Amino acid sequence: MTLGLAGGTRSRRRIVASPGAWLVWGAVAFFLLSLLGVVGSVLVNSFGTRWFGGWFPEGATTRWYTEAWSDFGITELIFVTVEVSAAVVALSLLIGVPAAYTLARRDFPGKRLVYLSFLLPILMPPITYGIPLATVLYKFGFAGNLSGVILANLVPAVPFVILTMTPFIEQIDPAIERAARMCGAGLRSVFLRILAPLLVPGILAAGILVLVRTVGMFELTFLTAGPDSQTLIVALFYSMSSAGIRAQQSVDAMAVVYMAMMLTLLVLALRFVNPTQLVARVKEEPE
Amino acid sequence: MTGAPVASRPEAAPPPPRQEDPGLRHRLAERGIDRNLLLILPAIVFIVGLFIYPFLYGLGLSFQPKEGGGPFADYERFFTDPYQRNTIWKTLGLAIPAALLNVLASVPIAYRMRGRFRGKRLLTIVLVVPITLGTVLTAEGLLNFLGPAGWFNRTLLEIGLVDEPIRLINNYWGVFFSLIITGFPFAFLLISSYLSGIDPSLERAAATMGAGWWDRFRHITLPLLTPGLATTFCLTFVLAFSVFPSAILVGEPAGETRVISIAAYQAAYEQYDYPMASTIAMVMGAVELIVIAAVLVWRSRFYTGTTGGKG
């Protein structure tokens, strides 16, 4: 009844379209157009020949891509990126899921303190803790190679897995575990045969979110990477900041490769999580 | 093993170790400590080793200046040198307006778009794109789009709004726009999820009592939304405050947009002065925490109970 009524008033309001509505939709349209311009101009420029005046380049070519492939060594960059993100996802799940389980199920002295210390790396901007972290990693000889990049990227990834998984585990009925315990299952088999199958959706969601964040993580990788442990985004930054050495189109071609990688991941991610989860902490209901 | 001789002592007050061991374990278990807690140990070791220790190390390092002169010499150098000190104001001058604009623009838009309509999921997905792409790619796009020969200036020229291209990159505005492009969707999605957590029947009840939309928004929705707004502002502010790649790429990194993260980076990677870099990082963290604490104190003066909805 009430729902029908609300629907009625809403459709009436839509027909009238007050100035407020025009303003709001205008602002959204302007934002989306700018976004299209930002992404589109990179895409168009990377396929263009010469673009001095006019709305579009004079002709289309794919030579910037072949050039980027041979000059920048994109294959190797992609390989490093995949290596780093796979390691970060695997390690953060391995460390984070058991911790999330303990936090969800148990009460122990100092729990709030532990929880707070997991929250801090997410609230702090990466540059603030990245510089002391990089200094420490250099001191112990980790920075400048792959292991340093992986360790640095784990710092926000592990707390992220914990914060994503804790509410997910909380909503699993503990009676199931108790029943398994009564039937003689140890902690190991409770984990592997009862919890793991129930947690698969949550683990997939947490894993894919960490993957997207790690591939896109600029600051920490930038601070710890050496010449042969750069990910795609860091290499893109270097080629942009040394402008003038390479043609703008060549840099754009590299940006498009990165963009394609991120959008593929995004499409993949949206199969497992809803869009808001990519931004904020995971909410329990699927929508 | 040694239980028997101990028990045979005349005093016999301490229980034999063989029974003390399970006793201790039992008492610890009653307080919530047992073997299963070991599951959280790797995460704690990890966070202590890679977050807390480096942070304390950096803090310690900031009190050991490279050039000597007492433990606070680097802090003194930072605050007495206007070129360094002003980075704080430059960063705040970018981050606070950008975060405010993102939050304030998101409220009416999210308010109008609450509820279901066709294409909402598509809109959400489109808004996630700039967040996913990140600041480096946004900067590259802005250089093309807002540049003197870019589509934006070209449109303005065609319409006749301006006579010559306006300068929007390599200055304050380029960085500001990059903060809007990535920050606005972030704030919008967060506020939308807070709004969906407010029970719509509250507003309907007010409507049946004759409240117009402004009264409903002002007296029902806004008070319930305020804690969410404060949180969103904090998170958006943190994002904007740590602006680094776009300040270099679309800003003027030597002047107008020399933000504090650039100062920290230059100290560490160009002058190799790690104590100074740690000092700047600590100042950066402190300034940020002060702003967040101020917002949270302000927030604590408002209602923070249930909002009746799913959130």
Interface residues (C-beta under 8 A of the other chain):
Chain A: T2 A6 R10 G20 A21 L23 V24 A27 V28 F31 L32 S34 L35 G37 V38 V39 G40 S41 V42 N45 W51 F52 G53 W55 L94 I95 G96 P98 A99 Y101 T102 L103 R106 D107 F108 P109 V114 S117 F118 L120 P121 L123 M124 P125 P126 I127 T128 Y129 I131 P132 L133 A134 T135 V136 L137 L151 A152 L154 V155 V158 P159 I162 L187 V212 G216 F218 E219 F222 I233 L236 F237 M240 S241 Q248 V251 D252 A255 Y258 M259 M262 L263 L265 L266 L270 N274 P275 T276 L278 V279 A280 K283 E285
Chain B: R31 G32 I33 N36 L37 L39 I40 P42 A43 I44 F46 I47 V48 L50 F51 I52 Y53 P54 F55 Y57 G58 L59 L61 A105 P108 I109 R112 M113 G115 R121 L123 T124 I125 V126 L127 V128 V129 P130 I131 T132 L133 G134 T135 V136 L137 T138 A139 E140 G141 L142 N144 F145 A149 G150 W151 F152 R154 I181 F184 P185 F186 L189 L190 S192 S193 P200 S201 R204 V238 L239 F241 S242 F244 P245 I248 L249 S261 A264 Y265 A268 Y274 A277 S278 I280 A281 M284 G285 E288 I292 K310 G311
